[in-house]
Amino acid sequence: MLKRVTSSLRILQVTPRYFPLVGGVENHVYQISRRLAQAGAEVTVLTTDPSGQLAVCEQVEGVTVRRVRAWPAKRDYYFAPGIVPVIDDNDWDVVHVQSYHTAVAPTAMLAAVRARIPFVVTFHGGGHSSGLRNKLRRLQRGLLRPLLARAARLVALASFEVDQYVSELCLPASRFIVIPNGADLPPAARTEVGSDKRIIASIGRLEQYKGHQRILAAMPAILLQEPNARLWIAGVGPYEATLRRQAQQLGVAGQVEIRAIPAGERAAMASEISRTALVVLLSDYETHPIAALEALALGRPLLVADNSGMRELAQRGWARAIPVSSSAQQVAQAVIGQLRHPLLPGAIQLPTWDDCTHELWGLYQAVRL
């Protein structure tokens, strides 16, 4: 934990979504914001509410959460002009723009430039269930380049992002800093693995690009060799109905549970993960997956897709990786291999949320006016 300081920073975290909505960016902002507040910073999370049903302003664990309306209500573009006056009308020391994928990022960056407030950007690379949106990512980053070039610093969660963006955006490597996600879980929740050692967990928001359908498709072949295997798909999202239909069509609905644990119930999540025999992440893209880090922190074997930030985990010997294009039979064989002969990396030094917050604190101090 950061030491409490007397000279406070006024930090504005700008993010398209925040709790009670769940996801990797939401969790990242929650973890660092409450720690910064505990250290004495004055932290405000500025986010959107397309529904118009959430509190406009509230205090959560020492953090002020302000929400402005976003349009359209049923899509994830997040046009939110209400961001501008919040940035204009307050004497922020630094604005931290979290993720670049929506209209929130350029709105916040333009407002910070106009108000002459230093800002930093964390990319949170991520994927999308729309193939078109994925194809447009590079164009989107290119259009944002003039604003990204004016950022005080650009924050990547993994080293491969720096290599990619330096080349793509023609910006010097010195403008970037790598600050990974953390993997803290309540120590009391780190229980021994339960008696059922055939629970397979696929963790993440229920979106097509998260790849839950890949492990689900492999379940019939897995059950032929491991009749006691059970699949827990942990998450919420718009792809749930499709996954349930797939389980029914494959005849494995009785061996599959789709159930989320509320974002704030960290001890419960840790307890559930600790009971699993294997955690799988077969996403199209993950920058620095928190679910994988938490599985490793609990000593769980990990099977990942051989791409993006998951490949870095495998290269370090922390996970086994398979091509994302693997057939259902190939996925099943990889799962069986990890169940019967698990790769357990042993004692490894994982980044913590305290580490992440400490590095960000130093960055804010360095870039403030």
C-alpha positions as CSV (number, residue, x, y, z in Angstrom):
1,M,0.0,0.0,0.0
2,L,1.2,3.5,-0.8
3,K,2.2,5.7,2.1
4,R,-0.3,8.4,2.9
5,V,1.0,11.8,1.7
6,T,0.2,15.3,2.8
7,S,0.4,17.0,-0.6
8,S,-2.7,15.7,-2.4
9,L,-3.1,15.2,-6.1
10,R,-6.4,15.9,-7.8
11,I,-6.8,13.0,-10.2
12,L,-9.6,12.5,-12.7
13,Q,-10.0,9.0,-14.1
14,V,-12.0,9.0,-17.3
15,T,-13.5,5.7,-18.3
16,P,-16.4,4.7,-20.6
17,R,-17.8,2.2,-18.0
18,Y,-17.5,1.7,-14.3
19,F,-19.0,-0.4,-11.6
20,P,-21.7,-1.7,-11.2
21,L,-20.9,-2.6,-14.8
22,V,-18.2,-5.2,-15.0
23,G,-15.1,-5.8,-17.1
24,G,-11.3,-5.5,-17.1
25,V,-11.1,-1.7,-17.5
26,E,-13.8,-1.2,-14.8
27,N,-11.9,-3.4,-12.4
28,H,-8.5,-1.7,-13.2
29,V,-10.0,1.7,-12.5
30,Y,-11.6,0.5,-9.3
31,Q,-8.5,-1.1,-8.0
32,I,-6.1,1.9,-8.6
33,S,-8.6,4.6,-7.7
34,R,-9.4,3.3,-4.2
35,R,-5.7,2.8,-3.5
36,L,-4.9,6.3,-4.7
37,A,-7.6,7.7,-2.4
38,Q,-6.3,5.7,0.6
39,A,-2.9,7.2,-0.1
40,G,-4.3,10.8,0.2
41,A,-5.1,11.7,-3.4
42,E,-8.4,13.3,-4.3
43,V,-9.7,10.9,-6.9
44,T,-12.8,11.3,-9.1
45,V,-13.9,8.7,-11.6
46,L,-15.8,10.3,-14.5
47,T,-17.8,7.7,-16.4
48,T,-21.0,7.4,-18.5
49,D,-24.5,6.1,-17.9
50,P,-26.3,5.4,-21.2
51,S,-29.3,4.1,-19.2
52,G,-29.8,7.3,-17.1
53,Q,-30.7,5.1,-14.2
54,L,-27.5,5.2,-12.1
55,A,-26.5,7.7,-9.5
56,V,-25.2,11.0,-11.0
57,C,-22.7,11.4,-8.2
58,E,-21.8,9.1,-5.3
59,Q,-18.9,8.3,-3.0
60,V,-17.5,4.8,-3.2
61,E,-14.6,3.8,-0.9
62,G,-13.3,7.3,-0.8
63,V,-13.6,7.9,-4.5
64,T,-16.1,10.3,-6.1
65,V,-17.9,8.7,-9.0
66,R,-19.6,11.1,-11.4
67,R,-21.7,9.9,-14.3
68,V,-22.9,11.7,-17.4
69,R,-25.4,10.6,-20.0
70,A,-24.1,8.8,-23.1
71,W,-25.7,8.0,-26.4
72,P,-26.9,5.8,-28.1
73,A,-28.3,3.9,-25.1
74,K,-28.1,0.5,-26.8
75,R,-24.7,0.7,-28.4
76,D,-21.1,1.0,-27.0
77,Y,-20.0,4.2,-28.8
78,Y,-20.5,6.4,-25.7
79,F,-20.9,9.8,-27.1
80,A,-20.9,11.8,-23.9
81,P,-20.5,15.6,-24.3
82,G,-21.1,16.0,-20.5
83,I,-17.5,15.0,-20.0
84,V,-16.3,18.4,-21.3
85,P,-17.6,20.7,-18.5
86,V,-16.5,18.3,-15.8
87,I,-12.9,18.6,-17.1
88,D,-13.2,22.4,-17.8
89,D,-14.7,23.4,-14.5
90,N,-12.3,21.7,-12.1
91,D,-8.7,22.3,-11.2
92,W,-7.4,18.8,-12.0
93,D,-3.7,18.0,-11.6
94,V,-3.9,15.2,-14.1
95,V,-6.5,13.5,-16.3
96,H,-6.1,9.8,-16.9
97,V,-8.0,8.5,-20.0
98,Q,-8.7,4.8,-19.6
99,S,-9.0,3.0,-23.0
100,Y,-9.2,4.5,-26.4
101,H,-12.0,2.5,-28.0
102,T,-15.0,4.8,-27.7
103,A,-15.9,8.5,-28.2
104,V,-15.1,9.1,-24.5
105,A,-11.3,9.1,-25.2
106,P,-11.1,11.8,-27.9
107,T,-13.7,13.9,-26.0
108,A,-11.6,13.7,-22.8
109,M,-8.3,14.3,-24.5
110,L,-9.6,17.4,-26.4
111,A,-11.1,18.8,-23.3
112,A,-7.8,18.3,-21.4
113,V,-5.8,20.0,-24.2
114,R,-8.2,22.9,-24.2
115,A,-8.1,23.3,-20.4
116,R,-4.3,22.9,-20.5
117,I,-4.3,20.0,-18.1
118,P,-1.7,17.2,-18.5
119,F,-3.2,13.9,-19.4
120,V,-2.1,10.3,-19.8
121,V,-3.7,7.5,-21.7
122,T,-3.8,3.8,-20.9
123,F,-4.7,1.8,-24.1
124,H,-6.3,-1.3,-22.6
125,G,-6.0,-2.9,-26.1
126,G,-8.8,-5.4,-25.8
127,G,-10.9,-7.0,-28.5
128,H,-14.4,-6.7,-29.8
129,S,-17.1,-9.2,-30.9
130,S,-17.6,-7.2,-34.1
131,G,-15.1,-8.2,-36.8
132,L,-15.6,-4.8,-38.5
133,R,-14.8,-3.0,-35.2
134,N,-11.6,-5.0,-34.8
135,K,-10.5,-4.2,-38.4
136,L,-11.1,-0.5,-37.7
137,R,-8.9,-0.4,-34.6
138,R,-5.7,0.5,-36.5
139,L,-7.6,3.3,-38.4
140,Q,-9.0,4.5,-35.1
141,R,-5.6,4.7,-33.4
142,G,-4.3,6.5,-36.5
143,L,-7.1,9.1,-36.2
144,L,-6.3,9.6,-32.6
145,R,-2.6,10.0,-33.2
146,P,-2.6,13.9,-33.0
147,L,-4.2,13.7,-29.6
148,L,-2.1,10.7,-28.4
149,A,1.0,12.7,-29.4
150,R,0.0,15.4,-27.0
151,A,-0.4,13.1,-24.0
152,A,2.2,13.5,-21.2
153,R,2.7,9.8,-21.3
154,L,1.2,6.7,-22.9
155,V,0.7,3.7,-20.7
156,A,0.7,0.1,-22.0
157,L,-0.2,-2.9,-19.9
158,A,2.1,-5.3,-21.8
159,S,5.4,-5.0,-23.6
160,F,4.0,-6.1,-27.0
161,E,1.7,-3.1,-27.0
162,V,4.7,-0.7,-26.9
163,D,6.4,-2.4,-29.9
164,Q,3.2,-2.3,-31.8
165,Y,2.2,1.3,-31.1
166,V,5.7,2.7,-31.5
167,S,5.8,1.3,-35.0
168,E,2.2,2.0,-35.9
169,L,2.0,5.6,-34.5
170,C,5.5,6.7,-35.3
171,L,6.0,7.9,-31.7
172,P,9.2,7.5,-29.8
173,A,9.4,4.6,-27.3
174,S,10.3,7.2,-24.6
175,R,6.7,8.4,-24.6
176,F,5.5,5.0,-23.4
177,I,5.7,3.2,-20.1
178,V,4.6,-0.3,-19.2
179,I,2.5,-0.6,-16.1
180,P,0.8,-4.0,-15.8
181,N,-2.4,-5.0,-14.2
182,G,-2.3,-6.4,-10.7
183,A,-3.4,-9.8,-9.3
184,D,-4.3,-9.2,-5.7
185,L,-6.9,-11.5,-4.0
186,P,-7.9,-11.6,-0.4
187,P,-5.3,-13.8,1.4
188,A,-8.0,-15.5,3.5
189,A,-9.7,-16.7,0.4
190,R,-6.7,-18.7,-0.9
191,T,-8.1,-22.1,0.1
192,E,-6.9,-25.5,-0.9
193,V,-8.3,-27.0,-4.0
194,G,-11.5,-28.8,-3.4
195,S,-12.1,-32.5,-3.8
196,D,-13.6,-32.1,-7.2
197,K,-10.5,-31.7,-9.3
198,R,-12.2,-31.5,-12.7
199,I,-13.8,-28.1,-12.7
200,I,-12.7,-26.1,-15.8
201,A,-13.3,-22.4,-15.6
202,S,-13.6,-20.0,-18.5
203,I,-13.6,-16.5,-17.1
204,G,-14.5,-13.2,-18.7
205,R,-17.4,-11.1,-19.9
206,L,-19.8,-13.0,-22.1
207,E,-18.9,-11.7,-25.5
208,Q,-18.1,-13.7,-28.6
209,Y,-14.5,-12.5,-28.8
210,K,-13.8,-13.9,-25.3
211,G,-13.9,-17.4,-26.8
212,H,-16.1,-19.2,-24.2
213,Q,-17.7,-21.0,-27.2
214,R,-14.4,-22.7,-28.0
215,I,-14.1,-24.5,-24.7
216,L,-17.8,-25.2,-24.7
217,A,-17.5,-26.8,-28.2
218,A,-14.7,-29.1,-26.8
219,M,-16.8,-30.4,-23.8
220,P,-18.2,-33.5,-25.6
221,A,-14.7,-34.7,-26.4
222,I,-13.5,-33.8,-22.9
223,L,-16.3,-35.7,-21.3
224,L,-15.4,-38.8,-23.3
225,Q,-12.1,-39.0,-21.4
226,E,-13.0,-37.2,-18.2
227,P,-16.6,-38.0,-17.4
228,N,-16.4,-36.0,-14.2
229,A,-15.4,-32.8,-15.9
230,R,-17.6,-29.7,-15.4
231,L,-17.3,-26.3,-17.1
232,W,-18.0,-23.1,-15.3
233,I,-18.3,-20.1,-17.5
234,A,-17.9,-17.1,-15.2
235,G,-19.2,-13.8,-16.5
236,V,-22.2,-11.8,-17.7
237,G,-22.9,-10.2,-21.0
238,P,-24.9,-10.3,-24.2
239,Y,-23.5,-13.7,-25.4
240,E,-25.1,-15.7,-22.6
241,A,-28.2,-16.8,-24.5
242,T,-26.0,-18.0,-27.4
243,L,-23.8,-20.0,-25.1
244,R,-26.8,-21.6,-23.4
245,R,-28.2,-22.7,-26.7
246,Q,-24.8,-24.1,-27.7
247,A,-24.7,-26.2,-24.5
248,Q,-28.1,-27.5,-25.2
249,Q,-27.3,-28.4,-28.8
250,L,-24.1,-30.2,-27.8
251,G,-26.0,-32.2,-25.1
252,V,-23.7,-30.9,-22.3
253,A,-26.0,-28.4,-20.5
254,G,-26.0,-30.6,-17.4
255,Q,-22.2,-30.3,-17.2
256,V,-22.0,-26.6,-17.8
257,E,-22.8,-23.8,-15.4
258,I,-22.9,-20.1,-16.5
259,R,-22.8,-18.0,-13.4
260,A,-21.2,-14.7,-12.6
261,I,-19.9,-13.6,-9.2
262,P,-20.5,-9.9,-8.4
263,A,-17.5,-7.7,-9.1
264,G,-17.2,-6.6,-5.5
265,E,-17.1,-10.1,-4.0
266,R,-13.4,-10.7,-4.4
267,A,-13.2,-13.3,-1.6
268,A,-15.9,-15.4,-3.2
269,M,-14.3,-15.2,-6.6
270,A,-10.9,-16.3,-5.1
271,S,-12.6,-19.2,-3.4
272,E,-14.3,-20.3,-6.6
273,I,-11.1,-20.1,-8.7
274,S,-9.2,-22.0,-6.0
275,R,-11.5,-25.0,-6.5
276,T,-10.9,-25.3,-10.2
277,A,-8.6,-27.8,-11.8
278,L,-7.9,-25.6,-14.8
279,V,-8.6,-22.0,-16.0
280,V,-8.8,-21.4,-19.7
281,L,-8.8,-18.1,-21.7
282,L,-9.3,-18.7,-25.4
283,S,-10.0,-15.1,-26.4
284,D,-9.3,-13.5,-29.7
285,Y,-7.3,-10.8,-27.9
286,E,-6.3,-10.0,-24.3
287,T,-3.7,-7.3,-23.4
288,H,-2.8,-8.3,-19.8
289,P,-5.7,-10.5,-18.6
290,I,-6.6,-10.1,-15.0
291,A,-8.4,-13.4,-14.8
292,A,-5.2,-15.2,-15.9
293,L,-3.1,-13.4,-13.3
294,E,-5.6,-14.2,-10.5
295,A,-5.6,-17.9,-11.6
296,L,-1.8,-17.9,-11.4
297,A,-1.8,-16.2,-8.0
298,L,-4.0,-19.0,-6.7
299,G,-1.7,-21.7,-8.2
300,R,-4.2,-22.8,-10.9
301,P,-2.9,-24.3,-14.2
302,L,-3.7,-22.1,-17.1
303,L,-4.5,-22.8,-20.8
304,V,-4.6,-19.7,-23.1
305,A,-4.9,-18.8,-26.7
306,D,-1.5,-18.2,-28.4
307,N,-1.9,-14.5,-29.1
308,S,-1.6,-11.0,-27.7
309,G,-0.8,-10.7,-24.0
310,M,-1.6,-14.3,-23.4
311,R,1.3,-15.3,-25.5
312,E,3.6,-13.4,-23.2
313,L,2.3,-15.5,-20.2
314,A,3.2,-18.7,-22.1
315,Q,6.6,-17.4,-23.2
316,R,7.4,-16.9,-19.5
317,G,6.4,-20.5,-18.8
318,W,3.3,-19.5,-16.8
319,A,0.8,-21.1,-19.1
320,R,0.3,-23.5,-21.9
321,A,-0.9,-21.9,-25.2
322,I,-2.7,-23.3,-28.2
323,P,-3.6,-21.5,-31.5
324,V,-6.9,-19.7,-31.3
325,S,-7.9,-21.5,-34.5
326,S,-7.6,-24.9,-32.8
327,S,-10.4,-27.4,-33.5
328,A,-12.7,-28.5,-30.7
329,Q,-10.8,-31.8,-30.7
330,Q,-7.5,-30.0,-30.4
331,V,-8.8,-27.9,-27.5
332,A,-10.1,-31.0,-25.8
333,Q,-6.7,-32.7,-26.0
334,A,-5.0,-29.6,-24.7
335,V,-7.4,-29.5,-21.8
336,I,-7.0,-33.2,-21.0
337,G,-3.2,-32.7,-21.0
338,Q,-3.4,-29.8,-18.5
339,L,-5.8,-31.8,-16.3
340,R,-3.6,-34.9,-16.2
341,H,-0.2,-33.3,-16.4
342,P,-0.7,-29.7,-15.3
343,L,1.9,-27.0,-15.9
344,L,2.3,-25.4,-12.5
345,P,4.9,-22.5,-12.6
346,G,5.5,-22.5,-8.9
347,A,6.6,-19.4,-7.1
348,I,6.5,-16.5,-9.5
349,Q,6.6,-12.8,-8.9
350,L,3.3,-11.4,-10.1
351,P,2.5,-7.7,-10.3
352,T,0.1,-6.5,-7.6
353,W,-2.4,-3.6,-7.7
354,D,-0.2,-1.9,-5.1
355,D,2.7,-2.1,-7.6
356,C,0.4,-0.7,-10.3
357,T,-0.8,2.1,-8.2
358,H,2.7,3.0,-6.9
359,E,4.0,3.3,-10.5
360,L,1.0,5.5,-11.5
361,W,1.5,7.7,-8.5
362,G,5.0,8.4,-9.6
363,L,3.8,9.0,-13.1
364,Y,1.2,11.5,-12.0
365,Q,3.8,13.4,-9.9
366,A,6.1,13.5,-12.9
367,V,3.6,14.9,-15.3
368,R,1.6,17.3,-13.2
369,L,2.1,21.0,-14.0
